[in-house]
């Protein structure tokens, strides 16, 4: 079984955990209940993050812990005002020596803590002894086009495992960033058509031959170097490839590699932040808002040659997506292709309802589009008397932020936490719009083809859809499978099979 556990804090860092987080220690009140030796040990502990190891007089490891501030965390164990606990009392009474291992970031401390607990199996680390509680990152190297995902189960299937990781929330956020940067596929099986991730630029599209096996393997190698902590080797390799692409005048490829270098550099420096409260405050300052935008609504339009045009609105509230407040809009007043008019209709319908039903207004509106889309949305809000609602636009091509009162767009660094938050919200609105558009087109295709079959009415169409789920499954169905559908007689089943056989 291939396994990479990051056992040494010195050479195998999990860089994407280093997001500048801080863990506050306990208060400094109270008097110490300890001997002179322990007091001296605590006095000499560092104020940095890392791992501390408590031992008994015989040198046996009693407890392993991590902290953002080792000295404060360890000191808190020996104050009178800690929360009463028989287990903690027993631990403190046995401690004779306290060792520490400083780390470069708290993410590194998390991993080191995990490996030390597995190594020593301290009697007082009861909550962390079960391996099943730890998630891993699994890279499916046995597959032609490998995937990366979080798992709690390790199997001997040729995959490579990275971990274990003790901070699941942080791991999920980090995995999201990794997928954006490396753009590996996420689907269980290669589909016949590209999925939403391809349109969101979060997959390189091996399913449709957009990248060959050699090119995909290069990305996988880069990912492995990153997860192994070999950042210098990875950045050096990417820099060489960027130079080669530029020499061949392949500037698009060179720009793509440059963006990857910038994003990876930000992660290994610990500049990527997921403290949303801090990010929202930064967003307030940059956009000159009255307060941090806790309630954000984002809009997008999706259509294909003006057919089945739809709009979407997603809600980001209290630092997370609130899917209960998502809204879909089927365009009613616009014929043909006119994104501006479609955006005007969607904004009007949404906020007329907000006003009529006295719903809470958003602290910020994000429009998926450039200055034209933004101007349209702002104009409609003004007409509704909602000029006080802040609105911005984000253009996909250069990822610039457009503000209503500024001629030039706001150009944030690609590793900016603010830009990454706006992108994530915009991407979700885009995904929601595309998924709704695809659903309507599939329904249209389903109904138009089945309408041509004799003996198929609305009732039987609904029954077939419920049973098979999609038109493609009906086309491939055998006679005995068709006959399992309620209301489908042998004669109708023959008509269905005959019709699709002629296609």
C-alpha positions as CSV (number, residue, x, y, z in Angstrom):
1,X,0.0,0.0,0.0
2,X,1.3,3.4,-0.9
3,X,1.2,5.7,2.0
4,X,2.7,9.1,2.9
5,X,2.1,10.1,6.5
6,X,4.2,13.3,6.9
7,X,5.9,11.9,10.0
8,X,8.8,14.4,10.2
9,X,7.9,18.0,10.9
10,X,11.3,19.0,9.4
11,X,10.9,17.9,5.8
12,X,7.3,17.0,4.9
13,X,5.0,20.0,5.5
14,X,1.4,20.2,4.5
15,X,1.7,23.7,3.1
16,X,-2.0,24.2,2.4
17,X,-2.8,24.0,6.1
18,X,-0.7,27.1,6.8
19,X,-3.3,29.8,6.5
20,X,-2.2,32.1,9.2
21,X,-4.8,30.9,11.7
22,X,-4.2,31.5,15.4
23,X,-5.5,29.5,18.4
24,X,-5.9,31.6,21.5
25,X,-4.6,30.3,24.7
26,X,-6.4,30.3,28.1
27,X,-6.3,33.3,30.4
28,X,-3.4,34.2,32.6
29,X,-5.3,34.5,35.9
30,X,-4.8,32.1,38.7
31,X,-1.9,30.7,40.6
32,X,0.3,27.9,39.4
33,X,0.0,24.5,41.1
34,X,3.3,23.0,40.2
35,X,6.8,22.2,41.5
36,X,9.8,24.4,40.8
37,X,11.0,22.1,38.0
38,X,7.8,22.3,36.1
39,X,7.6,26.1,36.6
40,X,11.1,26.4,35.1
41,X,10.1,24.2,32.2
42,X,7.1,26.3,31.4
43,X,9.1,29.5,31.7
44,X,11.4,28.3,29.0
45,X,8.7,27.2,26.6
46,X,8.4,29.2,23.3
47,X,5.5,31.5,22.5
48,X,5.3,30.0,19.0
49,X,3.0,27.3,17.6
50,X,4.0,23.7,17.8
51,X,3.6,20.4,19.7
52,X,4.1,19.8,23.4
53,X,4.9,16.4,25.0
54,X,4.1,15.7,28.6
55,X,6.2,12.9,30.3
56,X,6.2,11.2,33.7
57,X,9.3,10.7,35.8
58,X,10.2,7.5,34.0
59,X,10.1,9.3,30.6
60,X,6.9,7.7,29.4
61,X,4.8,9.9,27.2
62,X,1.5,10.8,28.9
63,X,0.0,13.3,26.5
64,X,0.8,15.0,23.2
65,X,-0.9,18.2,22.2
66,X,-0.7,21.1,19.7
67,X,-1.1,24.8,20.2
68,X,-0.9,28.1,18.5
69,X,1.1,29.3,21.5
70,X,2.9,26.5,23.3
71,X,3.7,28.4,26.5
72,X,0.2,29.7,27.0
73,X,-1.5,26.4,26.3
74,X,0.8,24.4,28.6
75,X,0.5,27.0,31.4
76,X,-3.3,26.8,31.3
77,X,-3.1,23.1,32.5
78,X,-1.5,24.2,35.8
79,X,-3.9,27.0,36.9
80,X,-6.6,26.6,39.5
81,X,-9.3,27.9,37.2
82,X,-9.3,25.1,34.6
83,X,-12.5,23.1,34.0
84,X,-12.7,20.4,36.6
85,X,-11.8,16.9,35.2
86,X,-10.7,13.7,36.9
87,X,-8.7,12.8,33.8
88,X,-6.9,16.2,33.8
89,X,-6.2,16.0,37.5
90,X,-4.6,12.6,37.0
91,X,-2.5,13.8,34.1
92,X,-1.2,16.9,35.9
93,X,-0.3,14.9,39.0
94,X,2.0,12.7,36.9
95,X,3.8,15.3,34.7
96,X,7.5,15.6,35.5
97,X,8.8,16.9,32.2
98,X,7.5,18.9,29.2
99,X,9.2,18.8,25.8
100,X,8.2,20.9,22.8
101,X,8.7,20.8,19.0
102,X,8.2,24.2,17.4
103,X,6.6,24.2,13.9
104,X,6.4,26.8,11.1
105,X,2.6,26.8,11.2
106,X,-0.4,25.3,13.0
107,X,-1.2,23.0,10.1
108,X,2.2,21.4,10.5
109,X,1.6,21.1,14.2
110,X,-1.7,19.2,13.5
111,X,0.1,16.6,11.4
112,X,3.0,16.3,13.8
113,X,0.6,15.8,16.7
114,X,-1.2,13.0,14.8
115,X,2.0,11.1,13.9
116,X,3.4,11.4,17.5
117,X,0.1,10.1,19.0
118,X,0.3,7.1,16.6
119,X,3.9,6.5,17.6
120,X,3.7,6.8,21.4
121,X,0.0,6.0,22.0
122,X,-0.2,8.2,25.1
123,X,-2.7,7.0,27.7
124,X,-4.3,10.4,28.0
125,X,-4.9,11.0,24.3
126,X,-8.0,8.8,24.4
127,X,-9.9,11.0,21.9
128,X,-7.3,10.7,19.2
129,X,-6.3,7.0,19.3
130,X,-8.8,5.7,16.7
131,X,-7.3,5.9,13.2
132,X,-10.8,5.9,11.8
133,X,-11.3,9.4,13.0
134,X,-8.7,10.8,10.7
135,X,-9.3,11.8,7.1
136,X,-6.8,11.3,4.3
137,X,-6.2,12.7,0.9
138,X,-6.5,9.9,-1.7
139,X,-4.8,10.1,-5.1
140,X,-6.1,7.3,-7.4
141,X,-2.9,6.6,-9.2
142,X,-4.3,3.2,-10.6
143,X,-6.8,5.2,-12.7
144,X,-5.9,6.4,-16.2
145,X,-6.7,10.0,-15.1
146,X,-6.3,10.1,-11.3
147,X,-8.6,11.9,-8.9
148,X,-7.9,13.5,-5.6
149,X,-10.5,13.4,-2.8
150,X,-10.9,13.1,1.0
151,X,-11.5,9.7,2.4
152,X,-11.5,8.0,5.8
153,X,-10.9,4.5,4.5
154,X,-7.6,3.2,3.2
155,X,-7.5,0.3,0.7
156,X,-4.7,-1.5,-1.1
157,X,-5.8,-0.4,-4.6
158,X,-2.7,1.2,-6.0
159,X,-3.7,4.7,-4.7
160,X,-1.5,7.0,-2.7
161,X,-2.6,8.4,0.6
162,X,-1.5,11.7,2.2
163,X,-2.3,12.3,5.8
164,X,-3.8,11.8,8.3
165,X,-5.2,15.3,9.0
166,X,-7.0,16.2,12.2
167,X,-8.7,19.5,11.1
168,X,-11.4,18.3,8.7
169,X,-12.9,21.8,8.0
170,X,-9.5,23.2,7.1
171,X,-8.7,20.1,4.9
172,X,-11.9,20.6,2.9
173,X,-11.1,24.3,2.3
174,X,-7.6,23.4,1.3
175,X,-8.8,20.6,-1.0
176,X,-11.1,23.1,-2.7
177,X,-8.1,25.3,-3.4
178,X,-6.0,22.4,-4.7
179,X,-8.7,21.4,-7.1
180,X,-8.9,25.0,-8.4
181,X,-5.1,25.1,-9.0
182,X,-4.4,21.7,-10.4
183,X,-7.8,21.1,-12.1
184,X,-7.9,17.3,-11.9
185,X,-11.1,15.5,-12.7
186,X,-13.5,14.8,-9.8
187,X,-16.1,12.5,-11.5
188,X,-16.1,8.8,-10.5
189,X,-16.3,7.7,-14.2
190,X,-15.3,9.6,-17.2
191,X,-18.5,11.0,-18.8
192,X,-19.2,11.2,-22.5
193,X,-19.6,15.0,-22.2
194,X,-17.9,17.7,-20.2
195,X,-19.3,18.4,-16.7
196,X,-19.9,21.7,-14.9
197,X,-16.4,21.7,-13.5
198,X,-15.0,22.0,-17.0
199,X,-17.1,25.1,-17.7
200,X,-16.0,26.5,-14.3
201,X,-12.4,26.0,-15.3
202,X,-11.9,23.5,-12.5
203,X,-11.2,20.5,-14.7
204,X,-8.9,20.1,-17.7
205,X,-11.4,18.0,-19.5
206,X,-9.8,14.6,-20.2
207,X,-13.2,13.1,-20.9
208,X,-13.4,14.9,-24.2
209,X,-9.7,14.8,-25.1
210,X,-8.9,18.3,-24.1
211,X,-5.7,17.0,-22.6
212,X,-3.8,13.8,-23.4
213,X,-2.5,11.3,-20.9
214,X,1.1,12.7,-20.9
215,X,-0.1,16.2,-20.1
216,X,-2.4,14.9,-17.4
217,X,0.4,12.9,-15.8
218,X,2.5,16.1,-15.7
219,X,-0.2,17.8,-13.6
220,X,-0.4,14.7,-11.3
221,X,3.4,14.8,-10.8
222,X,3.1,18.5,-9.9
223,X,0.4,17.7,-7.3
224,X,2.5,14.9,-5.7
225,X,5.5,17.2,-5.4
226,X,3.2,19.8,-3.7
227,X,1.7,17.3,-1.2
228,X,5.2,15.9,-0.5
229,X,6.3,19.4,0.5
230,X,8.8,19.7,-2.3
231,X,7.8,23.2,-3.1
232,X,11.1,24.4,-4.4
233,X,11.4,21.6,-6.9
234,X,7.8,22.1,-8.0
235,X,8.2,25.9,-8.5
236,X,11.5,25.4,-10.3
237,X,9.9,22.9,-12.7
238,X,6.9,25.2,-13.4
239,X,9.2,28.1,-14.0
240,X,11.1,26.1,-16.6
241,X,7.9,25.0,-18.3
242,X,6.6,28.6,-18.4
243,X,9.8,29.8,-20.1
244,X,9.6,27.0,-22.7
245,X,5.9,27.9,-23.4
246,X,6.9,31.6,-23.8
247,X,9.8,30.7,-26.2
248,X,7.3,28.7,-28.3
249,X,5.0,31.8,-28.3
250,X,2.4,29.7,-26.5
251,X,1.5,32.7,-24.3
252,X,-1.8,31.2,-23.2
253,X,-0.1,28.2,-21.7
254,X,2.6,30.4,-20.2
255,X,0.0,32.5,-18.5
256,X,-1.8,29.4,-17.2
257,X,1.5,28.2,-15.6
258,X,2.2,31.6,-14.2
259,X,-1.1,31.7,-12.5
260,X,-0.5,28.3,-11.0
261,X,2.9,29.5,-9.7
262,X,1.4,32.5,-8.1
263,X,-1.4,30.5,-6.4
264,X,1.0,27.8,-5.2
265,X,3.4,30.4,-3.9
266,X,0.6,32.1,-1.9
267,X,-0.4,28.8,-0.3
268,X,3.1,27.7,0.8
269,X,3.7,31.2,2.2
270,X,0.5,30.8,4.3
271,X,-1.1,33.8,2.5
272,X,-4.3,32.0,1.6
273,X,-6.8,32.7,4.4
274,X,-10.0,31.1,5.3
275,X,-10.9,33.1,8.3
276,X,-14.1,34.4,6.6
277,X,-14.7,37.1,9.3
278,X,-11.4,38.7,8.6
279,X,-11.9,38.4,4.8
280,X,-15.4,40.0,5.0
281,X,-13.9,42.9,7.0
282,X,-11.2,43.3,4.3
283,X,-13.9,43.2,1.7
284,X,-15.8,45.9,3.5
285,X,-12.8,48.1,3.5
286,X,-11.8,47.5,-0.2
287,X,-15.4,48.1,-1.4
288,X,-16.0,50.9,1.1
289,X,-19.1,49.3,2.5
290,X,-20.9,50.4,5.6
291,X,-20.5,47.0,7.3
292,X,-19.0,43.6,6.5
293,X,-21.3,41.9,3.9
294,X,-22.7,39.0,5.9
295,X,-25.5,38.5,3.5
296,X,-24.4,38.3,-0.2
297,X,-26.6,37.4,-3.2
298,X,-25.0,36.6,-6.6
299,X,-26.6,36.4,-10.0
300,X,-25.8,34.8,-13.4
301,X,-27.5,34.2,-16.7
302,X,-27.2,31.0,-18.8
303,X,-28.5,30.4,-22.3
304,X,-27.6,28.6,-25.5
305,X,-28.4,30.6,-28.7
306,X,-31.2,32.2,-26.8
307,X,-32.9,28.9,-26.1
308,X,-34.2,28.0,-22.6
309,X,-32.6,31.2,-21.1
310,X,-32.4,31.2,-17.3
311,X,-31.1,33.2,-14.5
312,X,-29.9,32.1,-11.1
313,X,-29.5,33.7,-7.7
314,X,-27.5,32.1,-4.9
315,X,-27.2,33.2,-1.3
316,X,-24.1,33.4,0.9
317,X,-25.1,34.1,4.4
318,X,-23.2,34.0,7.7
319,X,-20.1,32.8,6.0
320,X,-21.6,29.8,4.2
321,X,-23.9,29.0,1.2
322,X,-27.5,29.1,2.2
323,X,-29.1,26.7,-0.4
324,X,-32.6,27.1,1.0
325,X,-32.5,30.7,-0.3
326,X,-31.3,29.8,-3.9
327,X,-33.7,31.0,-6.6
328,X,-34.1,30.0,-10.3
329,X,-35.6,32.2,-13.0
330,X,-36.9,31.1,-16.3
331,X,-36.6,34.2,-18.6
332,X,-40.1,35.3,-19.7
333,X,-39.7,38.8,-21.3
334,X,-36.7,38.4,-23.6
335,X,-36.5,36.7,-27.0
336,X,-33.2,35.8,-28.5
337,X,-29.8,36.6,-27.0
338,X,-29.6,39.7,-24.8
339,X,-27.9,39.1,-21.5
340,X,-28.4,42.6,-20.4
341,X,-32.2,42.5,-20.7
342,X,-32.2,39.1,-19.1
343,X,-30.2,40.4,-16.1
344,X,-32.6,43.3,-15.8
345,X,-35.6,41.0,-15.7
346,X,-34.0,38.7,-13.1
347,X,-32.9,41.6,-10.8
348,X,-36.4,43.2,-11.2
349,X,-38.2,40.0,-10.3
350,X,-36.0,39.2,-7.4
351,X,-36.1,42.5,-5.6
352,X,-39.7,43.4,-6.4
353,X,-40.5,40.2,-4.4
354,X,-38.1,41.2,-1.7
355,X,-39.9,44.5,-1.3
356,X,-43.3,43.1,-1.5
357,X,-42.7,40.4,1.1
358,X,-40.5,42.6,3.2
359,X,-37.5,40.2,3.0
360,X,-34.1,41.2,4.3
361,X,-31.9,43.0,1.8
362,X,-28.5,41.7,1.0
363,X,-25.4,43.6,2.2
364,X,-23.8,43.0,-1.2
365,X,-24.9,41.9,-4.7
366,X,-22.4,40.2,-7.0
367,X,-23.1,40.1,-10.8
368,X,-21.3,37.6,-13.0
369,X,-20.3,39.9,-15.7
370,X,-18.4,43.1,-16.6
371,X,-19.3,46.8,-16.6
372,X,-22.3,46.3,-18.9
373,X,-23.9,43.7,-16.7
374,X,-23.1,45.7,-13.6
375,X,-24.6,48.9,-15.1
376,X,-27.8,47.1,-16.0
377,X,-28.2,45.6,-12.5
378,X,-27.4,48.9,-10.8
379,X,-29.9,50.8,-13.0
380,X,-32.7,48.3,-12.1
381,X,-31.9,48.5,-8.4
382,X,-32.1,52.3,-8.6
383,X,-35.5,52.1,-10.3
384,X,-36.7,50.0,-7.4
385,X,-35.5,52.6,-4.9
386,X,-32.6,50.3,-3.8
387,X,-29.7,52.4,-4.7
388,X,-28.4,51.8,-1.1
389,X,-27.7,48.2,-1.9
390,X,-24.0,47.8,-2.9
391,X,-23.5,45.9,-6.2
392,X,-20.3,44.8,-8.0
393,X,-19.5,42.8,-11.1
394,X,-16.7,40.3,-11.7
395,X,-15.6,39.6,-15.3
396,X,-14.4,36.1,-16.1
397,X,-11.7,36.9,-18.6
398,X,-9.4,38.8,-16.4
399,X,-11.2,38.3,-13.0
400,X,-11.4,42.1,-12.6
401,X,-13.9,43.6,-10.1
402,X,-16.1,46.4,-11.4
403,X,-17.6,49.0,-9.2
404,X,-20.5,51.4,-10.2
405,X,-18.7,54.6,-9.3
406,X,-15.3,53.7,-10.8
407,X,-14.3,53.9,-14.5
408,X,-11.4,51.5,-14.1
409,X,-11.9,48.0,-12.6
410,X,-10.4,46.9,-9.3
411,X,-7.4,44.6,-10.1
412,X,-6.8,42.4,-7.1
413,X,-3.8,40.0,-6.9
414,X,-4.7,36.5,-7.9
415,X,-3.7,35.2,-4.4
416,X,-6.0,37.8,-2.8
417,X,-8.3,36.2,-0.2
418,X,-11.0,38.8,-1.2
419,X,-10.8,37.8,-4.9
420,X,-10.9,34.1,-4.0
421,X,-14.1,34.6,-1.9
422,X,-15.8,36.6,-4.7
423,X,-14.7,34.0,-7.3
424,X,-16.1,31.2,-5.2
425,X,-19.5,32.9,-4.8
426,X,-19.5,33.8,-8.5
427,X,-18.6,30.2,-9.5
428,X,-21.5,28.9,-7.4
429,X,-24.0,31.2,-9.1
430,X,-22.6,30.1,-12.5
431,X,-22.9,26.4,-11.5
432,X,-26.4,26.8,-10.4
433,X,-27.4,28.7,-13.6
434,X,-25.8,26.1,-15.9
435,X,-27.3,23.1,-14.0
436,X,-30.8,24.6,-14.3
437,X,-30.3,25.4,-18.0
438,X,-29.1,21.9,-18.7
439,X,-32.1,20.5,-16.8
440,X,-34.5,22.5,-19.0
441,X,-32.8,21.5,-22.2
442,X,-32.8,17.9,-21.2
443,X,-36.5,18.0,-20.4
444,X,-37.2,19.7,-23.7
445,X,-35.2,17.0,-25.6
446,X,-37.0,14.3,-23.6
447,X,-40.5,15.6,-24.4
448,X,-39.9,16.5,-28.0
449,X,-38.6,13.0,-28.9
450,X,-41.2,11.0,-26.9
451,X,-44.0,13.2,-28.3
452,X,-43.2,11.6,-31.7
453,X,-43.9,8.1,-30.5
454,X,-47.5,6.8,-31.0
455,X,-49.2,5.9,-27.8
456,X,-47.1,8.1,-25.5
457,X,-49.0,10.9,-23.7
458,X,-48.2,13.0,-20.7
459,X,-48.9,10.3,-18.1
460,X,-46.7,7.7,-19.8
461,X,-43.9,10.3,-20.4
462,X,-43.8,11.1,-16.7
463,X,-43.8,7.4,-15.8
464,X,-40.9,6.7,-18.2
465,X,-38.9,9.7,-16.8
466,X,-39.5,8.6,-13.2
467,X,-38.4,5.1,-14.0
468,X,-35.4,5.7,-16.2
469,X,-34.3,9.1,-15.1
470,X,-33.0,10.3,-18.6
471,X,-33.9,9.9,-22.2
472,X,-30.6,8.2,-23.0
473,X,-31.6,5.4,-20.6
474,X,-34.9,4.9,-22.3
475,X,-33.2,4.7,-25.7
476,X,-31.0,1.8,-24.4
477,X,-33.8,0.0,-22.5
478,X,-34.7,-3.6,-23.4
479,X,-38.3,-4.7,-23.9
480,X,-38.5,-6.4,-20.5
481,X,-37.2,-3.2,-18.9
482,X,-39.8,-1.0,-20.7
483,X,-42.6,-3.4,-19.6
484,X,-41.6,-2.8,-15.9
485,X,-42.9,0.8,-16.3
486,X,-46.4,1.4,-15.0
487,X,-48.8,2.0,-17.9
488,X,-46.5,0.7,-20.6
489,X,-48.1,-2.2,-22.5
490,X,-46.4,-4.6,-24.8
491,X,-47.6,-2.7,-27.9
492,X,-46.3,0.6,-26.6
493,X,-43.0,-0.9,-25.6
494,X,-42.6,-2.2,-29.1
495,X,-43.4,1.3,-30.5
496,X,-40.7,2.8,-28.2
497,X,-38.1,0.3,-29.1
498,X,-38.9,0.5,-32.8
499,X,-38.8,4.3,-32.8
500,X,-35.3,4.5,-31.3
501,X,-34.0,1.7,-33.4
502,X,-34.8,3.8,-36.5
503,X,-33.0,6.8,-35.1
